Amino acid sequence: MESIKTKLKVNNYQKNLLAKHAGVGSHAYNWGLATCITEYELTKKRPSGITLHKRLVAKIKSQNPWYYEV
């Protein structure tokens, strides 16, 4: 097997932007996971990805304006 190692050379602005993207992605993932676990415990069914996305846009994005920065 072969692999290729790549290093990004980014400036401070790009580092900040990459960190924001990672933070939003992490927050959305953790929120979705918690929502799935809670709903499964209550109904024994898992919500679909589309349902989770609609809830995220309706609830979380309106409460967290930093989502719109990325």
PQR file with spaces between the fields and no chain letter, atoms N, CA, C, O and H, PARSE charges and radii, in Angstrom:
ATOM       1  N    MET     1       0.839   -1.179    0.000 -0.4000 1.5000
ATOM       2  CA   MET     1       0.000    0.000    0.000 -0.0000 2.0000
ATOM       3  C    MET     1       0.881    1.238    0.000  0.5500 1.7000
ATOM       4  O    MET     1       1.967    1.259    0.579 -0.5500 1.4000
ATOM       5  N    GLU     2       0.386    2.250   -0.656 -0.4000 1.5000
ATOM       6  CA   GLU     2       1.098    3.518   -0.691 -0.0000 2.0000
ATOM       7  C    GLU     2       0.220    4.605   -0.110  0.5500 1.7000
ATOM       8  O    GLU     2      -1.007    4.506   -0.116 -0.5500 1.4000
ATOM       9  H    GLU     2      -0.497    2.233   -1.126  0.4000 1.0000
ATOM      10  N    SER     3       0.854    5.625    0.384 -0.4000 1.5000
ATOM      11  CA   SER     3       0.104    6.783    0.860 -0.0000 2.0000
ATOM      12  C    SER     3       0.859    8.041    0.462  0.5500 1.7000
ATOM      13  O    SER     3       2.066    8.026    0.223 -0.5500 1.4000
ATOM      14  H    SER     3       1.850    5.706    0.389  0.4000 1.0000
ATOM      15  N    ILE     4       0.126    9.091    0.402 -0.4000 1.5000
ATOM      16  CA   ILE     4       0.715   10.386    0.064 -0.0000 2.0000
ATOM      17  C    ILE     4       0.414   11.338    1.208  0.5500 1.7000
ATOM      18  O    ILE     4      -0.737   11.487    1.618 -0.5500 1.4000
ATOM      19  H    ILE     4      -0.855    9.103    0.596  0.4000 1.0000
ATOM      20  N    LYS     5       1.442   11.974    1.715 -0.4000 1.5000
ATOM      21  CA   LYS     5       1.280   12.918    2.806 -0.0000 2.0000
ATOM      22  C    LYS     5       1.350   14.323    2.221  0.5500 1.7000
ATOM      23  O    LYS     5       2.274   14.652    1.477 -0.5500 1.4000
ATOM      24  H    LYS     5       2.377   11.854    1.383  0.4000 1.0000
ATOM      25  N    THR     6       0.374   15.137    2.561 -0.4000 1.5000
ATOM      26  CA   THR     6       0.304   16.484    2.028 -0.0000 2.0000
ATOM      27  C    THR     6       0.235   17.482    3.175  0.5500 1.7000
ATOM      28  O    THR     6      -0.442   17.237    4.174 -0.5500 1.4000
ATOM      29  H    THR     6      -0.376   14.870    3.165  0.4000 1.0000
ATOM      30  N    LYS     7       0.914   18.574    3.040 -0.4000 1.5000
ATOM      31  CA   LYS     7       0.872   19.615    4.050 -0.0000 2.0000
ATOM      32  C    LYS     7       0.330   20.891    3.411  0.5500 1.7000
ATOM      33  O    LYS     7       0.825   21.351    2.382 -0.5500 1.4000
ATOM      34  H    LYS     7       1.464   18.773    2.229  0.4000 1.0000
ATOM      35  N    LEU     8      -0.688   21.443    4.039 -0.4000 1.5000
ATOM      36  CA   LEU     8      -1.246   22.695    3.543 -0.0000 2.0000
ATOM      37  C    LEU     8      -0.451   23.859    4.109  0.5500 1.7000
ATOM      38  O    LEU     8      -0.127   23.887    5.296 -0.5500 1.4000
ATOM      39  H    LEU     8      -1.091   21.070    4.874  0.4000 1.0000
ATOM      40  N    LYS     9      -0.145   24.800    3.261 -0.4000 1.5000
ATOM      41  CA   LYS     9       0.509   26.017    3.717 -0.0000 2.0000
ATOM      42  C    LYS     9      -0.539   27.128    3.669  0.5500 1.7000
ATOM      43  O    LYS     9      -0.820   27.699    2.614 -0.5500 1.4000
ATOM      44  H    LYS     9      -0.408   24.777    2.297  0.4000 1.0000
ATOM      45  N    VAL    10      -1.102   27.415    4.827 -0.4000 1.5000
ATOM      46  CA   VAL    10      -2.184   28.387    4.894 -0.0000 2.0000
ATOM      47  C    VAL    10      -1.753   29.582    5.734  0.5500 1.7000
ATOM      48  O    VAL    10      -0.921   29.469    6.634 -0.5500 1.4000
ATOM      49  H    VAL    10      -0.874   26.951    5.684  0.4000 1.0000
ATOM      50  N    ASN    11      -2.343   30.725    5.412 -0.4000 1.5000
ATOM      51  CA   ASN    11      -2.052   31.916    6.200 -0.0000 2.0000
ATOM      52  C    ASN    11      -2.998   31.968    7.405  0.5500 1.7000
ATOM      53  O    ASN    11      -3.827   31.074    7.576 -0.5500 1.4000
ATOM      54  H    ASN    11      -3.018   30.816    4.681  0.4000 1.0000
ATOM      55  N    ASN    12      -2.881   32.999    8.234 -0.4000 1.5000
ATOM      56  CA   ASN    12      -3.683   33.087    9.456 -0.0000 2.0000
ATOM      57  C    ASN    12      -5.170   33.180    9.161  0.5500 1.7000
ATOM      58  O    ASN    12      -5.976   32.589    9.879 -0.5500 1.4000
ATOM      59  H    ASN    12      -2.207   33.725    8.095  0.4000 1.0000
ATOM      60  N    TYR    13      -5.548   33.905    8.124 -0.4000 1.5000
ATOM      61  CA   TYR    13      -6.964   34.014    7.760 -0.0000 2.0000
ATOM      62  C    TYR    13      -7.538   32.650    7.384  0.5500 1.7000
ATOM      63  O    TYR    13      -8.641   32.298    7.800 -0.5500 1.4000
ATOM      64  H    TYR    13      -4.894   34.385    7.540  0.4000 1.0000
ATOM      65  N    GLN    14      -6.788   31.892    6.602 -0.4000 1.5000
ATOM      66  CA   GLN    14      -7.235   30.569    6.184 -0.0000 2.0000
ATOM      67  C    GLN    14      -7.291   29.595    7.361  0.5500 1.7000
ATOM      68  O    GLN    14      -8.195   28.762    7.430 -0.5500 1.4000
ATOM      69  H    GLN    14      -5.892   32.178    6.265  0.4000 1.0000
ATOM      70  N    LYS    15      -6.328   29.693    8.292 -0.4000 1.5000
ATOM      71  CA   LYS    15      -6.356   28.853    9.490 -0.0000 2.0000
ATOM      72  C    LYS    15      -7.620   29.120   10.295  0.5500 1.7000
ATOM      73  O    LYS    15      -8.276   28.193   10.771 -0.5500 1.4000
ATOM      74  H    LYS    15      -5.594   30.370    8.236  0.4000 1.0000
ATOM      75  N    ASN    16      -7.954   30.404   10.441 -0.4000 1.5000
ATOM      76  CA   ASN    16      -9.149   30.793   11.183 -0.0000 2.0000
ATOM      77  C    ASN    16     -10.401   30.253   10.499  0.5500 1.7000
ATOM      78  O    ASN    16     -11.303   29.745   11.164 -0.5500 1.4000
ATOM      79  H    ASN    16      -7.421   31.157   10.054  0.4000 1.0000
ATOM      80  N    LEU    17     -10.457   30.362    9.186 -0.4000 1.5000
ATOM      81  CA   LEU    17     -11.610   29.886    8.430 -0.0000 2.0000
ATOM      82  C    LEU    17     -11.746   28.364    8.515  0.5500 1.7000
ATOM      83  O    LEU    17     -12.854   27.850    8.666 -0.5500 1.4000
ATOM      84  H    LEU    17      -9.724   30.775    8.646  0.4000 1.0000
ATOM      85  N    LEU    18     -10.640   27.648    8.419 -0.4000 1.5000
ATOM      86  CA   LEU    18     -10.675   26.194    8.557 -0.0000 2.0000
ATOM      87  C    LEU    18     -11.146   25.776    9.954  0.5500 1.7000
ATOM      88  O    LEU    18     -11.897   24.811   10.096 -0.5500 1.4000
ATOM      89  H    LEU    18      -9.739   28.065    8.296  0.4000 1.0000
ATOM      90  N    ALA    19     -10.705   26.501   10.977 -0.4000 1.5000
ATOM      91  CA   ALA    19     -11.125   26.199   12.347 -0.0000 2.0000
ATOM      92  C    ALA    19     -12.625   26.444   12.519  0.5500 1.7000
ATOM      93  O    ALA    19     -13.302   25.680   13.207 -0.5500 1.4000
ATOM      94  H    ALA    19     -10.095   27.285   10.861  0.4000 1.0000
ATOM      95  N    LYS    20     -13.147   27.508   11.894 -0.4000 1.5000
ATOM      96  CA   LYS    20     -14.585   27.782   11.966 -0.0000 2.0000
ATOM      97  C    LYS    20     -15.394   26.677   11.294  0.5500 1.7000
ATOM      98  O    LYS    20     -16.415   26.234   11.820 -0.5500 1.4000
ATOM      99  H    LYS    20     -12.596   28.128   11.335  0.4000 1.0000
ATOM     100  N    HIS    21     -14.930   26.241   10.135 -0.4000 1.5000
ATOM     101  CA   HIS    21     -15.621   25.149    9.439 -0.0000 2.0000
ATOM     102  C    HIS    21     -15.624   23.875   10.286  0.5500 1.7000
ATOM     103  O    HIS    21     -16.643   23.193   10.392 -0.5500 1.4000
ATOM     104  H    HIS    21     -14.100   26.601    9.708  0.4000 1.0000
ATOM     105  N    ALA    22     -14.487   23.568   10.881 -0.4000 1.5000
ATOM     106  CA   ALA    22     -14.403   22.371   11.725 -0.0000 2.0000
ATOM     107  C    ALA    22     -15.312   22.507   12.942  0.5500 1.7000
ATOM     108  O    ALA    22     -15.944   21.534   13.354 -0.5500 1.4000
ATOM     109  H    ALA    22     -13.659   24.122   10.795  0.4000 1.0000
ATOM     110  N    GLY    23     -15.382   23.694   13.514 -0.4000 1.5000
ATOM     111  CA   GLY    23     -16.236   23.916   14.680 -0.0000 2.0000
ATOM     112  C    GLY    23     -17.709   23.760   14.355  0.5500 1.7000
ATOM     113  O    GLY    23     -18.451   23.146   15.121 -0.5500 1.4000
ATOM     114  H    GLY    23     -14.868   24.484   13.179  0.4000 1.0000
ATOM     115  N    VAL    24     -18.142   24.310   13.225 -0.4000 1.5000
ATOM     116  CA   VAL    24     -19.542   24.180   12.815 -0.0000 2.0000
ATOM     117  C    VAL    24     -19.868   22.728   12.515  0.5500 1.7000
ATOM     118  O    VAL    24     -20.920   22.230   12.918 -0.5500 1.4000
ATOM     119  H    VAL    24     -17.539   24.809   12.603  0.4000 1.0000
ATOM     120  N    GLY    25     -18.976   22.047   11.811 -0.4000 1.5000
ATOM     121  CA   GLY    25     -19.200   20.640   11.496 -0.0000 2.0000
ATOM     122  C    GLY    25     -19.278   19.784   12.754  0.5500 1.7000
ATOM     123  O    GLY    25     -20.127   18.898   12.851 -0.5500 1.4000
ATOM     124  H    GLY    25     -18.122   22.452   11.484  0.4000 1.0000
ATOM     125  N    SER    26     -18.408   20.041   13.707 -0.4000 1.5000
ATOM     126  CA   SER    26     -18.400   19.296   14.959 -0.0000 2.0000
ATOM     127  C    SER    26     -19.681   19.555   15.747  0.5500 1.7000
ATOM     128  O    SER    26     -20.282   18.623   16.281 -0.5500 1.4000
ATOM     129  H    SER    26     -17.718   20.760   13.629  0.4000 1.0000
ATOM     130  N    HIS    27     -20.094   20.807   15.821 -0.4000 1.5000
ATOM     131  CA   HIS    27     -21.317   21.153   16.548 -0.0000 2.0000
ATOM     132  C    HIS    27     -22.533   20.504   15.902  0.5500 1.7000
ATOM     133  O    HIS    27     -23.385   19.954   16.601 -0.5500 1.4000
ATOM     134  H    HIS    27     -19.606   21.564   15.387  0.4000 1.0000
ATOM     135  N    ALA    28     -22.622   20.560   14.589 -0.4000 1.5000
ATOM     136  CA   ALA    28     -23.762   19.962   13.879 -0.0000 2.0000
ATOM     137  C    ALA    28     -23.784   18.450   14.075  0.5500 1.7000
ATOM     138  O    ALA    28     -24.852   17.873   14.280 -0.5500 1.4000
ATOM     139  H    ALA    28     -21.930   21.007   14.021  0.4000 1.0000
ATOM     140  N    TYR    29     -22.634   17.805   14.016 -0.4000 1.5000
ATOM     141  CA   TYR    29     -22.561   16.355   14.213 -0.0000 2.0000
ATOM     142  C    TYR    29     -23.008   15.979   15.619  0.5500 1.7000
ATOM     143  O    TYR    29     -23.825   15.076   15.798 -0.5500 1.4000
ATOM     144  H    TYR    29     -21.766   18.274   13.850  0.4000 1.0000
ATOM     145  N    ASN    30     -22.468   16.677   16.617 -0.4000 1.5000
ATOM     146  CA   ASN    30     -22.813   16.364   18.003 -0.0000 2.0000
ATOM     147  C    ASN    30     -24.289   16.615   18.283  0.5500 1.7000
ATOM     148  O    ASN    30     -24.923   15.834   18.992 -0.5500 1.4000
ATOM     149  H    ASN    30     -21.804   17.410   16.472  0.4000 1.0000
ATOM     150  N    TRP    31     -24.838   17.682   17.742 -0.4000 1.5000
ATOM     151  CA   TRP    31     -26.267   17.968   17.900 -0.0000 2.0000
ATOM     152  C    TRP    31     -27.094   16.853   17.253  0.5500 1.7000
ATOM     153  O    TRP    31     -28.054   16.366   17.852 -0.5500 1.4000
ATOM     154  H    TRP    31     -24.322   18.316   17.166  0.4000 1.0000
ATOM     155  N    GLY    32     -26.730   16.452   16.044 -0.4000 1.5000
ATOM     156  CA   GLY    32     -27.452   15.393   15.352 -0.0000 2.0000
ATOM     157  C    GLY    32     -27.379   14.076   16.089  0.5500 1.7000
ATOM     158  O    GLY    32     -28.376   13.360   16.177 -0.5500 1.4000
ATOM     159  H    GLY    32     -25.950   16.848   15.558  0.4000 1.0000
ATOM     160  N    LEU    33     -26.215   13.742   16.621 -0.4000 1.5000
ATOM     161  CA   LEU    33     -26.047   12.503   17.375 -0.0000 2.0000
ATOM     162  C    LEU    33     -26.915   12.514   18.625  0.5500 1.7000
ATOM     163  O    LEU    33     -27.599   11.533   18.918 -0.5500 1.4000
ATOM     164  H    LEU    33     -25.405   14.324   16.550  0.4000 1.0000
ATOM     165  N    ALA    34     -26.889   13.615   19.360 -0.4000 1.5000
ATOM     166  CA   ALA    34     -27.705   13.723   20.574 -0.0000 2.0000
ATOM     167  C    ALA    34     -29.190   13.638   20.236  0.5500 1.7000
ATOM     168  O    ALA    34     -29.956   13.009   20.966 -0.5500 1.4000
ATOM     169  H    ALA    34     -26.333   14.411   19.122  0.4000 1.0000
ATOM     170  N    THR    35     -29.599   14.260   19.143 -0.4000 1.5000
ATOM     171  CA   THR    35     -30.992   14.217   18.721 -0.0000 2.0000
ATOM     172  C    THR    35     -31.398   12.795   18.355  0.5500 1.7000
ATOM     173  O    THR    35     -32.477   12.344   18.738 -0.5500 1.4000
ATOM     174  H    THR    35     -28.977   14.771   18.550  0.4000 1.0000
ATOM     175  N    CYS    36     -30.552   12.089   17.625 -0.4000 1.5000
ATOM     176  CA   CYS    36     -30.854   10.707   17.239 -0.0000 2.0000
ATOM     177  C    CYS    36     -30.965    9.804   18.468  0.5500 1.7000
ATOM     178  O    CYS    36     -31.879    8.984   18.556 -0.5500 1.4000
ATOM     179  H    CYS    36     -29.675   12.456   17.314  0.4000 1.0000
ATOM     180  N    ILE    37     -30.052    9.950   19.402 -0.4000 1.5000
ATOM     181  CA   ILE    37     -30.078    9.124   20.602 -0.0000 2.0000
ATOM     182  C    ILE    37     -31.348    9.384   21.409  0.5500 1.7000
ATOM     183  O    ILE    37     -32.010    8.445   21.850 -0.5500 1.4000
ATOM     184  H    ILE    37     -29.310   10.617   19.331  0.4000 1.0000
ATOM     185  N    THR    38     -31.684   10.660   21.600 -0.4000 1.5000
ATOM     186  CA   THR    38     -32.880   11.013   22.359 -0.0000 2.0000
ATOM     187  C    THR    38     -34.139   10.488   21.687  0.5500 1.7000
ATOM     188  O    THR    38     -35.002    9.903   22.341 -0.5500 1.4000
ATOM     189  H    THR    38     -31.146   11.422   21.241  0.4000 1.0000
ATOM     190  N    GLU    39     -34.241   10.697   20.386 -0.4000 1.5000
ATOM     191  CA   GLU    39     -35.440   10.251   19.674 -0.0000 2.0000
ATOM     192  C    GLU    39     -35.546    8.728   19.643  0.5500 1.7000
ATOM     193  O    GLU    39     -36.646    8.182   19.730 -0.5500 1.4000
ATOM     194  H    GLU    39     -33.540   11.172   19.855  0.4000 1.0000
ATOM     195  N    TYR    40     -34.423    8.045   19.520 -0.4000 1.5000
ATOM     196  CA   TYR    40     -34.454    6.585   19.515 -0.0000 2.0000
ATOM     197  C    TYR    40     -34.904    6.041   20.865  0.5500 1.7000
ATOM     198  O    TYR    40     -35.656    5.069   20.931 -0.5500 1.4000
ATOM     199  H    TYR    40     -33.529    8.488   19.448  0.4000 1.0000
ATOM     200  N    GLU    41     -34.443    6.668   21.932 -0.4000 1.5000
ATOM     201  CA   GLU    41     -34.853    6.227   23.264 -0.0000 2.0000
ATOM     202  C    GLU    41     -36.354    6.414   23.483  0.5500 1.7000
ATOM     203  O    GLU    41     -36.992    5.620   24.174 -0.5500 1.4000
ATOM     204  H    GLU    41     -33.832    7.457   21.879  0.4000 1.0000
ATOM     205  N    LEU    42     -36.911    7.469   22.887 -0.4000 1.5000
ATOM     206  CA   LEU    42     -38.337    7.755   23.073 -0.0000 2.0000
ATOM     207  C    LEU    42     -39.227    6.934   22.148  0.5500 1.7000
ATOM     208  O    LEU    42     -40.269    6.438   22.577 -0.5500 1.4000
ATOM     209  H    LEU    42     -36.393    8.114   22.325  0.4000 1.0000
ATOM     210  N    THR    43     -38.832    6.784   20.883 -0.4000 1.5000
ATOM     211  CA   THR    43     -39.724    6.189   19.881 -0.0000 2.0000
ATOM     212  C    THR    43     -39.208    4.895   19.270  0.5500 1.7000
ATOM     213  O    THR    43     -39.942    4.228   18.541 -0.5500 1.4000
ATOM     214  H    THR    43     -37.986    7.187   20.535  0.4000 1.0000
ATOM     215  N    LYS    44     -37.966    4.527   19.551 -0.4000 1.5000
ATOM     216  CA   LYS    44     -37.311    3.364   18.945 -0.0000 2.0000
ATOM     217  C    LYS    44     -37.175    3.505   17.427  0.5500 1.7000
ATOM     218  O    LYS    44     -37.049    2.510   16.713 -0.5500 1.4000
ATOM     219  H    LYS    44     -37.370    5.069   20.144  0.4000 1.0000
ATOM     220  N    LYS    45     -37.201    4.752   16.942 -0.4000 1.5000
ATOM     221  CA   LYS    45     -36.981    5.032   15.524 -0.0000 2.0000
ATOM     222  C    LYS    45     -35.947    6.138   15.419  0.5500 1.7000
ATOM     223  O    LYS    45     -35.874    7.028   16.267 -0.5500 1.4000
ATOM     224  H    LYS    45     -37.303    5.560   17.522  0.4000 1.0000
ATOM     225  N    ARG    46     -35.147    6.066   14.358 -0.4000 1.5000
ATOM     226  CA   ARG    46     -34.119    7.079   14.123 -0.0000 2.0000
ATOM     227  C    ARG    46     -34.626    8.060   13.080  0.5500 1.7000
ATOM     228  O    ARG    46     -35.182    7.636   12.067 -0.5500 1.4000
ATOM     229  H    ARG    46     -35.206    5.343   13.670  0.4000 1.0000
ATOM     230  N    PRO    47     -34.451    9.367   13.298 -0.5600 1.5000
ATOM     231  CA   PRO    47     -34.886   10.333   12.288  0.2800 2.0000
ATOM     232  C    PRO    47     -34.001   10.263   11.043  0.5500 1.7000
ATOM     233  O    PRO    47     -32.822    9.919   11.128 -0.5500 1.4000
ATOM     234  N    SER    48     -34.578   10.591    9.892 -0.4000 1.5000
ATOM     235  CA   SER    48     -33.817   10.567    8.644 -0.0000 2.0000
ATOM     236  C    SER    48     -32.870   11.771    8.575  0.5500 1.7000
ATOM     237  O    SER    48     -32.993   12.725    9.342 -0.5500 1.4000
ATOM     238  H    SER    48     -35.536   10.870    9.822  0.4000 1.0000
ATOM     239  N    GLY    49     -31.954   11.698    7.664 -0.4000 1.5000
ATOM     240  CA   GLY    49     -31.025   12.800    7.458 -0.0000 2.0000
ATOM     241  C    GLY    49     -31.729   14.080    7.029  0.5500 1.7000
ATOM     242  O    GLY    49     -31.341   15.178    7.430 -0.5500 1.4000
ATOM     243  H    GLY    49     -31.855   10.923    7.040  0.4000 1.0000
ATOM     244  N    ILE    50     -32.749   13.933    6.223 -0.4000 1.5000
ATOM     245  CA   ILE    50     -33.506   15.102    5.755 -0.0000 2.0000
ATOM     246  C    ILE    50     -34.229   15.754    6.930  0.5500 1.7000
ATOM     247  O    ILE    50     -34.248   16.979    7.050 -0.5500 1.4000
ATOM     248  H    ILE    50     -33.064   13.042    5.896  0.4000 1.0000
ATOM     249  N    THR    51     -34.819   14.937    7.789 -0.4000 1.5000
ATOM     250  CA   THR    51     -35.506   15.468    8.967 -0.0000 2.0000
ATOM     251  C    THR    51     -34.533   16.199    9.875  0.5500 1.7000
ATOM     252  O    THR    51     -34.832   17.287   10.367 -0.5500 1.4000
ATOM     253  H    THR    51     -34.803   13.942    7.692  0.4000 1.0000
ATOM     254  N    LEU    52     -33.373   15.605   10.095 -0.4000 1.5000
ATOM     255  CA   LEU    52     -32.361   16.255   10.932 -0.0000 2.0000
ATOM     256  C    LEU    52     -31.921   17.580   10.323  0.5500 1.7000
ATOM     257  O    LEU    52     -31.755   18.568   11.038 -0.5500 1.4000
ATOM     258  H    LEU    52     -33.131   14.721    9.695  0.4000 1.0000
ATOM     259  N    HIS    53     -31.731   17.605    9.015 -0.4000 1.5000
ATOM     260  CA   HIS    53     -31.308   18.842    8.353 -0.0000 2.0000
ATOM     261  C    HIS    53     -32.362   19.929    8.505  0.5500 1.7000
ATOM     262  O    HIS    53     -32.025   21.081    8.780 -0.5500 1.4000
ATOM     263  H    HIS    53     -31.865   16.803    8.434  0.4000 1.0000
ATOM     264  N    LYS    54     -33.626   19.580    8.332 -0.4000 1.5000
ATOM     265  CA   LYS    54     -34.703   20.559    8.482 -0.0000 2.0000
ATOM     266  C    LYS    54     -34.752   21.106    9.900  0.5500 1.7000
ATOM     267  O    LYS    54     -34.944   22.305   10.100 -0.5500 1.4000
ATOM     268  H    LYS    54     -33.900   18.645    8.109  0.4000 1.0000
ATOM     269  N    ARG    55     -34.579   20.233   10.883 -0.4000 1.5000
ATOM     270  CA   ARG    55     -34.569   20.684   12.282 -0.0000 2.0000
ATOM     271  C    ARG    55     -33.367   21.571   12.569  0.5500 1.7000
ATOM     272  O    ARG    55     -33.477   22.568   13.283 -0.5500 1.4000
ATOM     273  H    ARG    55     -34.424   19.258   10.720  0.4000 1.0000
ATOM     274  N    LEU    56     -32.239   21.210   12.019 -0.4000 1.5000
ATOM     275  CA   LEU    56     -31.025   22.003   12.224 -0.0000 2.0000
ATOM     276  C    LEU    56     -31.209   23.405   11.681  0.5500 1.7000
ATOM     277  O    LEU    56     -30.875   24.383   12.350 -0.5500 1.4000
ATOM     278  H    LEU    56     -32.149   20.400   11.439  0.4000 1.0000
ATOM     279  N    VAL    57     -31.734   23.508   10.478 -0.4000 1.5000
ATOM     280  CA   VAL    57     -31.933   24.818    9.862 -0.0000 2.0000
ATOM     281  C    VAL    57     -32.967   25.625   10.638  0.5500 1.7000
ATOM     282  O    VAL    57     -32.781   26.822   10.861 -0.5500 1.4000
ATOM     283  H    VAL    57     -32.005   22.713    9.934  0.4000 1.0000
ATOM     284  N    ALA    58     -34.059   24.974   11.051 -0.4000 1.5000
ATOM     285  CA   ALA    58     -35.144   25.679   11.733 -0.0000 2.0000
ATOM     286  C    ALA    58     -34.775   26.114   13.146  0.5500 1.7000
ATOM     287  O    ALA    58     -35.102   27.230   13.551 -0.5500 1.4000
ATOM     288  H    ALA    58     -34.210   24.002   10.870  0.4000 1.0000
ATOM     289  N    LYS    59     -34.104   25.256   13.899 -0.4000 1.5000
ATOM     290  CA   LYS    59     -33.852   25.536   15.314 -0.0000 2.0000
ATOM     291  C    LYS    59     -32.455   26.080   15.585  0.5500 1.7000
ATOM     292  O    LYS    59     -32.292   27.170   16.133 -0.5500 1.4000
ATOM     293  H    LYS    59     -33.838   24.349   13.570  0.4000 1.0000
ATOM     294  N    ILE    60     -31.481   25.323   15.203 -0.4000 1.5000
ATOM     295  CA   ILE    60     -30.115   25.604   15.634 -0.0000 2.0000
ATOM     296  C    ILE    60     -29.514   26.798   14.914  0.5500 1.7000
ATOM     297  O    ILE    60     -28.880   27.642   15.548 -0.5500 1.4000
ATOM     298  H    ILE    60     -31.614   24.437   14.758  0.4000 1.0000
ATOM     299  N    LYS    61     -29.698   26.887   13.612 -0.4000 1.5000
ATOM     300  CA   LYS    61     -29.088   27.990   12.870 -0.0000 2.0000
ATOM     301  C    LYS    61     -29.664   29.330   13.289  0.5500 1.7000
ATOM     302  O    LYS    61     -28.949   30.332   13.292 -0.5500 1.4000
ATOM     303  H    LYS    61     -30.213   26.202   13.097  0.4000 1.0000
ATOM     304  N    SER    62     -30.944   29.370   13.642 -0.4000 1.5000
ATOM     305  CA   SER    62     -31.528   30.639   14.062 -0.0000 2.0000
ATOM     306  C    SER    62     -31.006   31.062   15.434  0.5500 1.7000
ATOM     307  O    SER    62     -30.961   32.255   15.734 -0.5500 1.4000
ATOM     308  H    SER    62     -31.525   28.556   13.640  0.4000 1.0000
ATOM     309  N    GLN    63     -30.615   30.107   16.263 -0.4000 1.5000
ATOM     310  CA   GLN    63     -30.086   30.408   17.591 -0.0000 2.0000
ATOM     311  C    GLN    63     -28.581   30.684   17.577  0.5500 1.7000
ATOM     312  O    GLN    63     -28.054   31.312   18.496 -0.5500 1.4000
ATOM     313  H    GLN    63     -30.652   29.138   16.019  0.4000 1.0000
ATOM     314  N    ASN    64     -27.901   30.221   16.551 -0.4000 1.5000
ATOM     315  CA   ASN    64     -26.441   30.357   16.463 -0.0000 2.0000
ATOM     316  C    ASN    64     -26.058   31.051   15.159  0.5500 1.7000
ATOM     317  O    ASN    64     -25.828   30.382   14.152 -0.5500 1.4000
ATOM     318  H    ASN    64     -28.329   29.711   15.805  0.4000 1.0000
ATOM     319  N    PRO    65     -25.986   32.368   15.161 -0.5600 1.5000
ATOM     320  CA   PRO    65     -25.677   33.080   13.912  0.2800 2.0000
ATOM     321  C    PRO    65     -24.281   32.795   13.368  0.5500 1.7000
ATOM     322  O    PRO    65     -24.021   33.068   12.196 -0.5500 1.4000
ATOM     323  N    TRP    66     -23.372   32.253   14.185 -0.4000 1.5000
ATOM     324  CA   TRP    66     -22.028   31.936   13.701 -0.0000 2.0000
ATOM     325  C    TRP    66     -22.040   30.794   12.688  0.5500 1.7000
ATOM     326  O    TRP    66     -21.040   30.570   12.007 -0.5500 1.4000
ATOM     327  H    TRP    66     -23.583   32.031   15.137  0.4000 1.0000
ATOM     328  N    TYR    67     -23.149   30.073   12.578 -0.4000 1.5000
ATOM     329  CA   TYR    67     -23.267   29.046   11.539 -0.0000 2.0000
ATOM     330  C    TYR    67     -23.188   29.684   10.158  0.5500 1.7000
ATOM     331  O    TYR    67     -22.677   29.077    9.217 -0.5500 1.4000
ATOM     332  H    TYR    67     -23.962   30.255   13.131  0.4000 1.0000
ATOM     333  N    TYR    68     -23.693   30.902   10.038 -0.4000 1.5000
ATOM     334  CA   TYR    68     -23.751   31.550    8.732 -0.0000 2.0000
ATOM     335  C    TYR    68     -22.418   32.182    8.311  0.5500 1.7000
ATOM     336  O    TYR    68     -22.294   32.684    7.193 -0.5500 1.4000
ATOM     337  H    TYR    68     -24.108   31.395   10.803  0.4000 1.0000
ATOM     338  N    GLU    69     -21.452   32.158    9.182 -0.4000 1.5000
ATOM     339  CA   GLU    69     -20.136   32.709    8.838 -0.0000 2.0000
ATOM     340  C    GLU    69     -19.354   31.785    7.908  0.5500 1.7000
ATOM     341  O    GLU    69     -18.402   32.213    7.255 -0.5500 1.4000
ATOM     342  H    GLU    69     -21.553   31.751   10.090  0.4000 1.0000
ATOM     343  N    VAL    70     -19.758   30.522    7.854 -0.4000 1.5000
ATOM     344  CA   VAL    70     -19.025   29.562    7.012 -0.0000 2.0000
ATOM     345  C    VAL    70     -19.919   29.019    5.925  0.5500 1.7000
ATOM     346  O    VAL    70     -19.482   28.199    5.118 -0.5500 1.4000
ATOM     347  H    VAL    70     -20.531   30.175    8.385  0.4000 1.0000
